[in-house]
Amino acid sequence: MKKQKFLKQILTAFLAFIGMMLFAQEEIIFDPAALIPADTGYYIGGVWKDKNDDGVDEFYNGCVDEYGDANHNEAGVQQGFTYNGCMIMPTCWPKDADEDHNLAEIEHAEGYIELTKTKYLDTDSAIMGYIISPPVENLVSLLIEASPDVSSNQDRHIYYWIEYSKDNGATWEMTYIQDETTSKLGDAHTYDATTHLEFDEMVNASKDGPIVLRIMSTPQAIPPGPQRVKIHYLKIMADKVNAINPVTLDDPLVKVLDNTIYVETGTIDVYNMLGQHMGAGKSVWVPDGIYLVRYPAGKTQKIIVE
């Protein structure tokens, strides 16, 4: 009798362990302090300005605040996250904690990636500042540590959006969360199914299949207009997966030449990372950037054109 009870306890413990292994989520981290800035970005490339009006331009870069919209020109993939219209500042602090770092009110204050102002959506001149997560399933929560580039007040809110896609960024769902960062000392925001109905929808969608999250500065149409947002740290609790199906022998072989994505057999559809359809057929010309190539069988592949 005691032996049966002992075996039952072992079996229960074993099943509990298996359950924990099956449903344990991992921390998926995006840490701007560990990002590598581009040589052409502001942090390294800087700008030349004649601030003292002596007729001679001076060089500014690093954490010195002499940047503008045009300096948010970094795009790429690091740490498994895709970013666009950004400025990587790996050693810089929230503005009001720049001189005294002890004033910072977020845990990961040193280092940020700044999202440019999102403007002119749904036009050929669209400009977007965003970060897209790796594909995840069984989403639990999202932590964002952020700070504004300019002071937030009653007449000027520094908003950002959180939205999601069920097809790896080819299209984006209508549901989104709009929130704001208010403190130039930094502020932390945690999202889960208990805090936002919209996030609950994202959680449920991630149970049916992989989704990606996009954190972006709000578009121009949202009063008081677009603002830049500094992202200091992201932590997603979820199961990390690869939502892009591998290419098989049944799929056409994709090649890139002189900014043209083409296949020797079959056809493809090409989308940019904003979800805009760039073209279809045997070949599609695109500017430099990151694109999703969709095959007739429904599979998708990410292509970098440079």
Solvent accessible surface area in square Angstrom, and as a share of the most:
residue,aa,sasa,rsa
1,M,192,0.86
2,K,177,0.75
3,K,151,0.64
4,Q,126,0.56
5,K,132,0.56
6,F,118,0.49
7,L,96,0.48
8,K,144,0.61
9,Q,101,0.45
10,I,85,0.43
11,L,100,0.50
12,T,82,0.47
13,A,63,0.49
14,F,112,0.47
15,L,105,0.52
16,A,57,0.44
17,F,112,0.47
18,I,64,0.32
19,G,24,0.23
20,M,134,0.60
21,M,126,0.56
22,L,121,0.60
23,F,144,0.60
24,A,63,0.49
25,Q,50,0.22
26,E,84,0.38
27,E,102,0.46
28,I,8,0.04
29,I,55,0.28
30,F,0,0.00
31,D,39,0.20
32,P,0,0.00
33,A,45,0.35
34,A,67,0.52
35,L,7,0.03
36,I,128,0.65
37,P,20,0.12
38,A,40,0.31
39,D,108,0.56
40,T,106,0.61
41,G,1,0.01
42,Y,2,0.01
43,Y,43,0.16
44,I,75,0.38
45,G,32,0.31
46,G,16,0.16
47,V,26,0.15
48,W,165,0.58
49,K,73,0.31
50,D,44,0.23
51,K,113,0.48
52,N,97,0.50
53,D,124,0.64
54,D,84,0.44
55,G,69,0.66
56,V,97,0.56
57,D,75,0.39
58,E,45,0.20
59,F,88,0.37
60,Y,42,0.16
61,N,48,0.24
62,G,16,0.15
63,C,56,0.34
64,V,76,0.43
65,D,72,0.38
66,E,25,0.11
67,Y,22,0.08
68,G,26,0.25
69,D,57,0.30
70,A,92,0.71
71,N,23,0.12
72,H,11,0.05
73,N,82,0.42
74,E,5,0.02
75,A,62,0.48
76,G,16,0.16
77,V,65,0.37
78,Q,38,0.17
79,Q,68,0.30
80,G,37,0.35
81,F,0,0.00
82,T,5,0.03
83,Y,12,0.04
84,N,45,0.23
85,G,11,0.10
86,C,0,0.00
87,M,0,0.00
88,I,1,0.00
89,M,0,0.00
90,P,15,0.09
91,T,65,0.38
92,C,3,0.02
93,W,46,0.16
94,P,0,0.00
95,K,60,0.26
96,D,76,0.39
97,A,0,0.00
98,D,69,0.36
99,E,176,0.79
100,D,62,0.32
101,H,80,0.36
102,N,142,0.73
103,L,92,0.46
104,A,23,0.18
105,E,113,0.51
106,I,16,0.08
107,E,146,0.66
108,H,53,0.24
109,A,5,0.04
110,E,79,0.36
111,G,0,0.00
112,Y,9,0.03
113,I,0,0.00
114,E,0,0.00
115,L,0,0.00
116,T,6,0.03
117,K,52,0.22
118,T,0,0.00
119,K,34,0.14
120,Y,94,0.36
121,L,57,0.28
122,D,142,0.74
123,T,65,0.38
124,D,160,0.83
125,S,70,0.45
126,A,25,0.20
127,I,72,0.37
128,M,8,0.04
129,G,0,0.00
130,Y,5,0.02
131,I,0,0.00
132,I,8,0.04
133,S,4,0.03
134,P,8,0.05
135,P,21,0.13
136,V,0,0.00
137,E,48,0.22
138,N,52,0.27
139,L,3,0.02
140,V,70,0.40
141,S,19,0.12
142,L,0,0.00
143,L,34,0.17
144,I,0,0.00
145,E,5,0.02
146,A,0,0.00
147,S,0,0.00
148,P,0,0.00
149,D,5,0.03
150,V,48,0.28
151,S,50,0.32
152,S,30,0.19
153,N,76,0.39
154,Q,163,0.73
155,D,120,0.62
156,R,80,0.29
157,H,56,0.25
158,I,0,0.00
159,Y,43,0.16
160,Y,0,0.00
161,W,30,0.10
162,I,0,0.00
163,E,10,0.05
164,Y,5,0.02
165,S,0,0.00
166,K,115,0.49
167,D,44,0.23
168,N,16,0.08
169,G,0,0.00
170,A,1,0.01
171,T,70,0.41
172,W,40,0.14
173,E,54,0.24
174,M,179,0.80
175,T,31,0.18
176,Y,80,0.30
177,I,4,0.02
178,Q,70,0.31
179,D,36,0.18
180,E,41,0.19
181,T,0,0.00
182,T,76,0.44
183,S,30,0.19
184,K,42,0.18
185,L,41,0.20
186,G,1,0.01
187,D,25,0.13
188,A,61,0.47
189,H,33,0.15
190,T,80,0.46
191,Y,2,0.01
192,D,36,0.19
193,A,40,0.31
194,T,124,0.72
195,T,76,0.44
196,H,53,0.24
197,L,157,0.78
198,E,65,0.29
199,F,0,0.00
200,D,46,0.24
201,E,71,0.32
202,M,0,0.00
203,V,13,0.07
204,N,72,0.37
205,A,13,0.10
206,S,0,0.00
207,K,129,0.55
208,D,132,0.68
209,G,19,0.18
210,P,45,0.28
211,I,2,0.01
212,V,4,0.02
213,L,0,0.00
214,R,12,0.04
215,I,0,0.00
216,M,2,0.01
217,S,0,0.00
218,T,4,0.02
219,P,10,0.06
220,Q,82,0.36
221,A,93,0.72
222,I,39,0.20
223,P,105,0.66
224,P,59,0.37
225,G,13,0.13
226,P,20,0.12
227,Q,28,0.12
228,R,35,0.13
229,V,0,0.00
230,K,0,0.00
231,I,0,0.00
232,H,1,0.00
233,Y,22,0.08
234,L,0,0.00
235,K,53,0.22
236,I,0,0.00
237,M,50,0.22
238,A,0,0.00
239,D,29,0.15
240,K,97,0.41
241,V,43,0.25
242,N,119,0.61
243,A,28,0.21
244,I,34,0.17
245,N,76,0.39
246,P,102,0.64
247,V,62,0.36
248,T,54,0.32
249,L,185,0.92
250,D,138,0.71
251,D,16,0.08
252,P,16,0.10
253,L,121,0.60
254,V,23,0.13
255,K,74,0.31
256,V,62,0.36
257,L,113,0.56
258,D,117,0.61
259,N,37,0.19
260,T,34,0.20
261,I,0,0.00
262,Y,57,0.22
263,V,4,0.02
264,E,109,0.49
265,T,92,0.53
266,G,44,0.42
267,T,67,0.39
268,I,2,0.01
269,D,47,0.25
270,V,0,0.00
271,Y,35,0.13
272,N,22,0.11
273,M,10,0.05
274,L,36,0.18
275,G,19,0.18
276,Q,59,0.26
277,H,96,0.43
278,M,66,0.30
279,G,20,0.19
280,A,60,0.46
281,G,22,0.21
282,K,107,0.45
283,S,60,0.39
284,V,9,0.05
285,W,161,0.56
286,V,0,0.00
287,P,65,0.41
288,D,93,0.48
289,G,27,0.26
290,I,21,0.11
291,Y,10,0.04
292,L,1,0.00
293,V,0,0.00
294,R,67,0.24
295,Y,5,0.02
296,P,102,0.64
297,A,84,0.65
298,G,46,0.44
299,K,52,0.22
300,T,15,0.08
301,Q,55,0.24
302,K,68,0.29
303,I,22,0.11
304,I,101,0.51
305,V,2,0.01
306,E,173,0.77
